[in-house]
Amino acid sequence: MALFTKEEALRYHSTARKGKLEVVPCKPFRNQKDLSMAYSPGVAEACREIHADPSKIFDYTNRGNNVAVVSNGTAVLGLGNIGPKAGKPVMEGKGFLFKIFADIDVYDLNINAPTVEQVVAFCKMLEPSVGGINLEDIKAPECFDIEQTLIEALEIPVFHDDQHGTAIVSAAGLLNACMITGKKIEDLRVVVSGAGAAAIACTKLYVAMGVDPANVAMFDTRGHINKSRTGLHATKAFFGDVQKTEYASLGDAMKGADVFLGLSVKGAVTPDMVKGMGKDPVIFAMANPDPEISYPDAKAARPDAIMGTGRSDFPNQVNNVSGFPFIFRGALDAGSRKINEEMKMAAAKAIAELAREPVPSEICDMYGVKELKLGLDYIMPKALDFRLLEWEAPAVAKAALDTGVATIKLDLEQYKLDLRKRMDDAHTRMKSFLTTYDLSEIG
């Protein structure tokens, strides 16, 4: 059942101040002295300090808490190539989530840049102003080349959330699914429907966790990716080259499989295909807004299945918001130059470990349930679990420190305490902003 109507959603975006974000000053502006320090002539003192020592930019500007969300609108949610203007509500929403979950400031930058070279050139020019870049809703295979080029060229974290956010959160779920079922990750046989940015990134992270790539059967719109296929992008060819079996169909591959990963289209999987999977199957059907097979249909076919979707109205929602705000928070606070594989893995493990902890009653109340406990219908924390910040950001920061990409040393125990106070203070400020608007029409 939908939580809102079309009219309610449009009112939400248009009532009072248009859109979802506002830029507000965070220093006094009471008198002439304040204004003279904010701009001329006082601002020159900060400029001189930074000119003498460029690292001082993190002391005298907001660069260390500023992320650019960059999109060319070529692969927006489930809407496709709708362009940067139509994609802007999504990018504003991304900034909204960064702020409310991790107190990170965002400029959403929706650009007329359809080519790899144009996006890369634009992002390179941003480096002096931002502490990190979140690439968003850029179609494959261009997104792979854009991200890799920028990771190599820039000294700030670059992260394509459509790829890695889904990968990290679903990987956390997979770790817990293995714990529940007693299966070993190195023994899993995985079937993947879809070979776009998210599907490739998910599968690569599963491989990094121990899945044998030869046990991964990946399908795109032309069928099974295997050795006989030609003209494949390198990201697909990696999985095709190691295949020992050529499958005639998705259903053929799913017979006896342990895991189904879907990032493709509604209806790609039938109940009979689910029935043919191995014991205690794991099904991540994440096509949005409608999954490859619905939660009720999958569970009716296989009550023993661990089923996750991208939807919030069923258990085990694979939600990127459980990842990207906290990953960037940890990376920024450690002054990390990259978000590397070790940091992604640390995030996945932290999410998985949190789901094994007792869940406070206030979180259960948010979801209208008496309890949440690790099991078939709870393999990852809920998106509104406020503890994610304190578990995930320090794990990411520690991985940055351990792998030598951090530039700031942190006392990780104190850091955890500071994070909670930071968010409490941030939410107090944000609530005060909202009191200035009449939001009664939103409901």
C-alpha positions, 0 to 999 in steps of 0.5 A: 500500500502506498504511503502517500498520493501523487498530490501529497508528494507534489505538495511536499516538494512545493509547499512553503519554500520550494524544493527540500534544501536551504543554505543558511549562515552559521556565523553571527550577522548582528552588526557591522563588525560581523559582516566585516569579518564574514566578508571584506576586509576580515575574510582576507585573513583567512585567505592569506592563511590558506594561501600560505598553507593550503591545508588550512582550507579545512580550518577556515572553510566548510570544505571538510563537511561539504560533498558535491552530489553530481549527476547528469541525469542519465539513469535516474532511479527507475525513471531512466535517462530523464536528464539533469533537470528532471533528476534534480528532485532526486539530487536534492533528496540526496542532499536532504538525507546526507544532512538529516542522517550525518550532518553533511552539507551538500550542493546538488549539481545537475549538469549538462554533461552526457559524456565521460570526458565532460563529467570528469572535467567538471568534477576535477574542477570542483576539488578545491571546494568540496571534501568529497564527490558523490556521483549519482544516477549516471548510466553504465558503463560510463559510470565505471570509467568516470568513477575510476578516472576520478579516484585516480585523479583526485585527492578526495573521496569519490563514490558512485552510490548507485554502485557501492551503496547497494553493494555495501548494504546488500553485502551486510544482509548477505553476511547475516543471511549466511550466519542464519542459514549456516552457509559458507560464503565461499560455497554460495552459488549466485544468480544475478539478473541485471548487469548495470552499475549496481549489479556489477558492484554488488557482485564484485563486493560479494566476490571480495567477501569470498564468493567464487566468481566462477559460481556467479551466473550473471544475466543482461538483456541478451542472456547469460554472460559467458565465454562465448559472448563478444563485445562485452565491457570489461566489467561484464567480461570479468564474470563471463570469462570465468564461467564453466557453464552456459545457461540457456535462461535465468530459470535454468541458472536458478535451479539449486542456486543459493542466492538471487540478486536482482537489479533488473526489471519487474516480473523477471522471476516467477514463483516456480523459479524460486521453488527451484532454488536450493535450501534456505535461499536468499533473494534480493529482488531490488528492481524499483519500484516493483521487484523482480518478484514480489515479497508475498509471491516469493515467500508463498513459494518458499517460506524458508527464503530470506527475502529483501527488496528495495521497498520500505513496506516489506521486511529487509529493505536494502536501502542505500541510506543505511550506507552513504551518509555514514560512509562519507561521514567517516571518510570526511572526518578521517580526512581520507583521500579515497573510499577504498575497498577496505572502507566499503567492507568495513561499512558492510561488516558494521551494518551486519554487526549492528543487526545482531544487537538488541534493538531499542524500543524506540526504533521498534515503535517507529516501525510499529513492531514489538521487537526486531531480532536477527532472523529471516525477516530482519537481516539488516538494521532499519533505515531509521536506526539512529545507531548506524552513525555510531557503528558505521562512520567509526568503522569506515574511519578506522579502515581509512586510518589502517590503510593509510589513506587518512590524513587526520588521526582520530580517537575512535572511542571519543569520536563515537561520542562526538558523533551522537552529540553532533547529530543531536545539535544538528537536529535541534538547528534543523527543527528551528529552521522548519518553525519559520515555514507554514508546513501545514499543507504537507500533512 
